[in-house]
Amino acid sequence: MFKKRKEKALRKNNWKNEEVISERIIVSHPMVTEKVKMLRLSKEDLYFVAYVKPLVETHIDGLVNEFYEQFFKYLI
């Protein structure tokens, strides 16, 4: 699901201002750096995270609710 959207966003090169986005992706906290390495996130992955962040923040409640609905549906 996210991979297709990521590829589409990268193909379109929709970054409105790449310099501003890249400034928001400064990863300096050791725990965050460790997580980024563990997940093997690339620079492009981090750009995509920054790109979709406003959309996710707007819809976070619905996303979380849907996640847990699906999670508990298959748990039982």
C-alpha angles and dihedrals in degrees: 000000000000093000092061092048091046092051091048092049092047092047092051090045089218095172102135094199113003093190092057092046093049091052089056090054098064104136108195106141109098094225092051091046089051092051092048090052093044091053090042092230114181127213088259090053090053091048089053092049090052091046096053096037095096091050093048092047090053093051102030096120093054092044092052093046092049091047093054093043089056093041094053092041091064096034094070 
